[in-house]
Amino acid sequence: MTPELKGYLLVSVIKLVVVFFTLLVGVAFVTWLERRVAAWIQNRLGPNRVGPQGLLQPMADGLKNFVKEETLPAQADKTLFLLAPGLAFVPSLVLFAVIPFAAPFPLSFDFSLPLLGQFAYAGPMPMIVADVSIGLLFILAVSSLAVYGIVIAGWASGNKYSFLGGLRSCAQMISYEIALGMSIVTVLILTGSVGLTHVVAYQQQTVWFVFSLTLGFVLFAISALAENNRLPFDLPEAEAELVGGYHTEYSSMRFAMFFLAEYGALITMSALMATLFFGGWDIPFTAWDQGEPSVLKSLATLVVFVGKTFFFVFWYIWVRWTLPRFRYDQLMGLGWKIMLPVALAYIMLIATAVWAFDALGLADGALYGLALFGVNLVALFIVFRVLDSGRLIGQQYVRREGSA
């Protein structure tokens, strides 16, 4: 093994450990943040006893889950019942591996270690765990695996309520995964690449996709709520009719792993929204973060990326404690009768607009992005004003008794 290969492997392992340890700590912090924001919205205190402002409450919750008794229902399929929490937890963390979270870090070294030999690394280090050229395809592939953990948990529990929750999750995630993928297709049309590093670089040279693909961002955000089983789409664990849903029979750390998976997916989806539509680690209104790598640029862009991700985490929590839960027929109707047709029409609209702008000789840049923003404003007006107007989305599933 060459020194360069050993150096590359060393850097990759260090990035892997640091990123995923930070993500796990972030998941614990978000559980605290959820409860504090919910308390703020409802005008109460929230956790404030364990540590300053209750910051150590996640540690207390983790310790409590470790020492609680493990239960295994007599009617459960033991192997699948024990395997399901891990199947739900792993995909939410693996997705973060392809998300660039800062500008390249200037790193070079050449040293030797006893028994291990020489290690060498030259050039700036990409601030991404796995800088693969198929990032968008990887996201679609891995995100679709998350449903298996929930479905298997519901089926293996031997509980009819858990089983119904698993079936709901399967139907829901398949339905909204289509709209999620189609909203990402519009990003591919503009960039011509499925690599997330290239997606960030393209937005640096033009405008953020939240302007040039505004309707695509709306579709992605709604689909992300459904993919993560978050309110108003948390039907797989609706306590009113399913007791607790797919995780009813779980206890101790296996029960906690489902919530760790949910919050891990929440952070990952928030990071994806920041990357795909808000420029990723790009600092707005300046080109200083581009060009020659430096430690200061890496740290500054990391802070900006974390800030954007935190904004969407807060948005997730705000939506949960603001909107009521949909009925299941409303959920499926929205996914298949509204989201899917709109996403298909939007892909054709963006493809036609790109073809027309290229035919007119309009080069990629700020003007190109603003022209697409105008197209998106028209699309938003058609969808939410002309087509909806309280008829499609707002009133389509209202059941009326008697005469209209």
C-alpha positions in Angstrom: 0.0 0.0 0.0 1.5 3.4 -1.1 2.0 6.2 1.4 -0.6 8.3 -0.5 -3.2 5.6 -0.3 -2.6 5.2 3.4 -2.8 8.9 3.9 -6.1 9.1 2.0 -7.5 6.2 4.2 -6.4 7.9 7.4 -8.0 11.2 6.4 -11.2 9.4 5.4 -11.4 7.5 8.7 -10.9 10.7 10.7 -13.6 12.5 8.8 -15.9 9.6 9.2 -15.5 9.4 13.0 -15.6 13.2 13.5 -18.7 13.8 11.3 -20.8 10.9 12.7 -19.8 11.5 16.3 -20.9 15.2 15.8 -24.1 14.0 14.1 -25.0 11.7 17.0 -24.4 14.5 19.5 -26.5 16.8 17.3 -29.3 14.3 17.3 -29.3 14.3 21.2 -29.3 18.1 21.1 -32.2 18.3 18.7 -34.3 16.2 21.1 -33.7 18.9 23.7 -34.3 21.6 21.2 -37.7 20.1 20.2 -38.9 20.1 23.7 -37.7 23.7 24.4 -39.2 25.1 21.2 -42.5 23.3 21.9 -42.5 24.8 25.4 -41.8 28.2 23.9 -44.7 27.9 21.4 -47.1 26.6 24.2 -45.9 29.2 26.7 -44.4 26.8 29.2 -40.9 26.0 30.5 -39.8 22.7 29.0 -36.8 20.8 30.4 -34.8 23.1 32.7 -33.7 21.0 35.7 -30.9 18.8 34.5 -27.9 21.0 33.7 -28.0 24.7 32.7 -31.3 25.4 30.8 -31.8 21.6 30.8 -28.9 21.0 28.4 -28.0 17.7 30.1 -31.5 16.3 29.8 -30.6 14.2 26.7 -27.8 12.5 28.7 -30.3 11.8 31.5 -32.8 10.4 28.9 -30.1 8.2 27.4 -29.1 6.8 30.8 -32.7 6.1 31.6 -33.2 4.2 28.3 -30.1 2.1 29.0 -31.2 0.9 32.4 -34.9 0.3 31.5 -36.0 -3.3 31.1 -35.9 -4.8 27.6 -39.2 -6.4 26.5 -39.8 -9.1 23.9 -43.4 -9.9 23.1 -44.2 -13.6 23.0 -45.8 -13.4 19.6 -42.9 -11.4 18.0 -40.5 -12.6 15.4 -37.4 -12.3 17.6 -34.7 -11.9 14.9 -36.6 -9.3 12.9 -37.9 -7.6 16.0 -34.3 -7.0 17.2 -33.0 -6.1 13.8 -35.6 -3.4 12.9 -34.4 -0.5 15.0 -30.9 -0.7 13.4 -32.5 -0.8 9.9 -34.4 2.4 10.7 -31.4 4.1 12.3 -28.5 3.5 9.8 -29.9 5.1 6.6 -30.5 8.4 8.4 -26.8 8.7 9.2 -25.4 7.2 6.0 -27.1 9.9 3.9 -25.0 12.6 5.6 -21.8 11.1 4.1 -22.4 12.7 0.7 -23.3 16.2 1.9 -20.5 18.8 1.6 -20.5 20.9 4.8 -17.7 23.4 4.3 -15.1 24.8 1.8 -12.0 22.6 1.2 -9.6 22.5 4.1 -5.8 23.2 3.4 -4.2 20.0 4.6 -0.9 18.3 3.6 1.3 15.9 5.6 4.0 13.4 5.2 5.1 11.4 8.3 6.0 7.8 9.4 4.7 5.7 12.3 6.4 2.6 13.8 5.0 -0.6 12.3 2.5 1.3 10.1 5.0 2.9 7.8 4.7 6.2 5.9 1.6 8.3 5.4 1.3 11.1 2.9 -1.5 13.5 1.8 -1.2 16.4 -0.6 -3.7 19.1 -1.5 -6.8 20.6 0.1 -9.1 18.1 1.9 -12.7 18.1 0.7 -15.0 18.7 3.6 -17.3 15.8 2.8 -17.0 12.2 4.1 -17.5 10.6 0.6 -17.1 13.0 -2.4 -18.9 10.7 -4.8 -20.0 11.8 -8.3 -23.5 10.2 -7.8 -24.5 12.1 -4.7 -28.2 12.7 -5.7 -28.6 9.1 -6.8 -27.1 7.9 -3.6 -29.6 10.0 -1.6 -32.6 8.6 -3.5 -31.3 5.0 -3.1 -30.5 5.1 0.6 -33.5 7.2 1.7 -35.7 4.5 0.2 -34.2 2.0 2.6 -35.5 3.7 5.7 -39.0 2.3 5.3 -37.8 -1.2 5.8 -37.0 -0.7 9.5 -40.4 0.7 10.2 -42.3 -1.9 8.2 -40.3 -4.8 9.7 -40.8 -3.4 13.2 -44.6 -3.2 12.7 -44.8 -6.7 11.2 -42.4 -8.5 13.6 -44.1 -7.1 16.7 -47.1 -9.4 16.2 -49.4 -6.5 17.2 -52.2 -5.4 14.9 -51.7 -1.7 15.7 -48.0 -1.9 15.1 -48.7 -3.7 11.8 -51.1 -1.0 10.7 -48.5 1.6 11.5 -45.9 -0.2 9.4 -48.4 -0.5 6.5 -49.2 3.2 6.7 -45.5 4.1 6.7 -44.8 2.0 3.7 -47.6 3.5 1.6 -46.8 7.0 2.8 -43.0 6.9 2.1 -43.5 5.3 -1.3 -46.1 8.0 -2.2 -44.0 11.0 -1.2 -40.7 9.6 -2.3 -41.8 10.0 -5.9 -42.5 13.7 -5.4 -39.2 14.1 -3.5 -37.2 12.5 -6.3 -39.0 14.5 -9.0 -38.2 17.8 -7.2 -34.5 16.7 -7.2 -34.7 16.0 -11.0 -35.1 19.8 -11.6 -31.8 20.3 -9.8 -30.2 17.8 -12.2 -31.7 19.6 -15.2 -30.0 22.9 -14.2 -26.6 21.5 -13.0 -26.2 18.6 -15.4 -24.6 16.7 -12.6 -25.7 14.4 -9.7 -22.7 15.4 -7.5 -23.6 17.6 -4.5 -20.2 19.3 -4.6 -21.0 20.4 -8.2 -24.6 21.5 -7.1 -23.0 23.9 -4.5 -20.5 25.2 -7.0 -23.2 25.9 -9.6 -25.2 27.9 -7.0 -22.1 29.9 -6.2 -21.8 31.0 -9.8 -25.5 31.8 -10.4 -28.2 32.1 -7.7 -29.5 29.8 -5.0 -32.0 27.2 -6.3 -34.6 28.5 -3.8 -35.0 31.3 -6.3 -34.5 29.5 -9.7 -36.4 26.4 -8.4 -38.9 27.8 -5.9 -41.7 25.4 -6.6 -39.3 22.5 -6.5 -38.2 23.6 -3.0 -41.8 23.7 -1.9 -42.4 20.2 -3.2 -39.2 18.9 -1.6 -40.0 20.5 1.8 -43.5 19.0 1.9 -42.2 15.6 0.8 -39.4 15.7 3.4 -42.0 16.1 6.2 -43.8 13.0 4.9 -40.6 11.0 4.4 -39.6 11.7 8.0 -43.1 10.9 9.5 -43.3 14.4 11.0 -46.5 16.3 11.6 -48.8 16.9 9.9 -47.9 13.5 8.3 -47.1 11.4 11.3 -49.8 8.8 10.6 -47.5 5.7 11.2 -47.4 6.6 14.9 -50.7 8.3 15.4 -51.5 7.6 19.1 -55.2 8.4 18.7 -55.9 5.3 16.6 -52.8 3.2 16.7 -51.8 3.4 20.4 -48.2 4.2 19.5 -47.9 2.9 16.0 -45.1 0.7 14.7 -43.0 1.0 17.9 -45.7 0.2 20.4 -44.1 -3.1 21.5 -40.6 -1.6 21.9 -38.9 -0.5 25.1 -35.5 0.7 26.4 -32.8 1.6 23.8 -34.6 -0.1 20.9 -37.5 2.2 21.4 -35.0 5.2 21.6 -33.3 4.1 18.4 -36.5 4.8 16.4 -36.5 8.4 17.7 -32.8 8.7 17.1 -33.5 7.6 13.5 -36.3 10.2 13.2 -34.1 13.1 14.5 -31.1 11.9 12.5 -33.2 12.0 9.3 -34.5 15.4 10.4 -30.9 16.8 10.6 -30.0 15.1 7.3 -33.0 16.4 5.4 -32.4 19.9 6.8 -28.8 19.7 5.6 -30.0 18.5 2.2 -32.5 21.4 1.8 -29.6 23.8 2.7 -27.4 22.1 0.1 -29.8 21.7 -2.7 -31.7 25.0 -2.5 -29.8 27.4 -0.3 -26.2 27.1 -1.6 -24.9 24.7 0.9 -21.9 26.2 2.6 -21.9 29.2 0.3 -21.7 32.5 2.1 -24.2 34.9 0.4 -23.3 38.2 -1.2 -19.6 37.5 -1.4 -17.1 35.5 -3.5 -14.5 35.4 -0.6 -15.3 31.8 0.2 -14.2 30.7 -3.3 -10.7 30.5 -4.6 -7.6 29.4 -2.7 -8.5 27.2 0.4 -7.7 28.5 3.9 -8.5 27.5 7.4 -10.6 30.7 8.0 -12.7 30.0 4.9 -13.3 26.4 6.0 -14.4 27.5 9.5 -16.6 30.4 8.2 -18.3 28.2 5.6 -18.9 25.5 8.2 -20.6 28.0 10.5 -22.8 29.2 7.6 -23.8 25.6 6.7 -24.6 24.8 10.3 -26.7 28.0 10.6 -28.7 27.1 7.5 -29.2 23.5 8.7 -30.3 24.8 12.1 -32.9 27.1 10.4 -34.5 24.1 8.8 -34.4 22.0 12.0 -36.2 24.8 13.7 -38.7 24.9 10.8 -39.4 21.2 11.2 -40.1 21.7 14.9 -42.2 24.8 14.3 -44.4 22.9 11.8 -44.9 20.0 14.2 -46.3 22.2 17.0 -48.4 24.4 14.7 -50.3 22.2 12.2 -52.8 19.5 13.0 -52.5 16.0 11.8 -54.0 15.1 8.4 -56.5 12.3 7.9 -55.0 9.3 6.1 -57.2 9.9 3.0 -56.1 13.5 2.9 -52.4 12.4 3.2 -52.6 9.9 0.3 -54.8 12.2 -1.8 -52.3 15.1 -1.5 -49.4 12.8 -2.4 -51.0 11.1 -5.5 -53.5 13.7 -6.8 -51.6 16.9 -6.1 -47.9 16.4 -5.5 -47.3 13.9 -8.3 -49.1 15.8 -11.1 -47.6 19.1 -10.0 -44.1 17.6 -9.8 -44.4 16.0 -13.3 -45.7 19.3 -14.8 -43.0 21.2 -13.0 -40.2 19.0 -14.5 -41.6 19.7 -18.0 -41.9 23.4 -17.3 -38.3 23.7 -16.1 -37.0 21.6 -19.0 -38.9 23.8 -21.5 -37.7 27.0 -19.8 -34.0 25.8 -19.9 -34.4 24.8 -23.5 -35.9 28.2 -24.4 -33.2 30.2 -22.5 -30.5 28.2 -24.1 -32.0 28.8 -27.6 -32.1 32.5 -26.8 -28.4 32.4 -26.0 -28.9 33.3 -22.3 -25.7 32.2 -20.5 -25.7 30.7 -17.0 -25.4 33.4 -14.4 -27.5 35.6 -12.1 -29.7 36.8 -15.0 -30.4 33.2 -16.0 -31.4 32.4 -12.4 -33.6 35.5 -12.1 -35.4 34.6 -15.4 -36.1 31.1 -13.9 -37.4 32.8 -10.7 -39.9 34.7 -12.9 -41.0 31.3 -14.3 -41.4 29.9 -10.8 -43.5 32.9 -9.7 -45.9 32.2 -12.5 -46.0 28.5 -11.6 -46.6 29.3 -7.9 -49.5 31.6 -8.9 -51.1 28.9 -11.1 -50.7 26.1 -8.4 -51.8 28.0 -5.3 -54.1 30.6 -6.7 -55.7 29.4 -9.9 -55.8 25.7 -9.3 -56.3 25.7 -5.5 -58.3 28.7 -4.4 -59.6 26.6 -1.5 -60.8 23.8 -3.9 -58.0 21.4 -4.5 -55.8 21.3 -1.5 -58.0 23.0 1.1 -61.4 21.5 0.3 -60.9 18.4 -1.8 -61.6 15.9 0.9 -64.1 17.7 3.0 -67.1 15.4 3.3 -70.4 17.3 3.2 -73.7 15.8 4.4 -76.9 16.8 2.6 -77.0 19.5 0.0 -74.0 21.7 -0.9 
